[in-house]
Amino acid sequence: MPNIASAKKNMRKSRSAMARNRAQRSALRTALKKAHTSVTSTDDQTTAVTLLDRAARKGLIHKNTAARHKSRMAKKAAAAK
């Protein structure tokens, strides 16, 4: 346990950020799985793309990772049609 006040505050901040990031990452992964399993559903893909863009913007994932996921989803959707 930290003794300095600023270190205590940093620990509180990092714990809350970790919990927030974990929840957002979990929601993103769930949306990606739904989008990959139901290739024909555009609602699931739209949700996944929105979450990918938001995660990349917020720094949860790298922007190239988001682009790669989006590209693979689009490629899979085009092949299904």
Secondary structure, DSSP 8 states (H G I E B T S, - for coil): ---SHHHHHHHHHHHHHHHHHHHHHHHHHHHHHHHHH-TT-HHHHHHHHHHHHHHHHHTSS-HHHHHHHHHHHHHHHHHH-
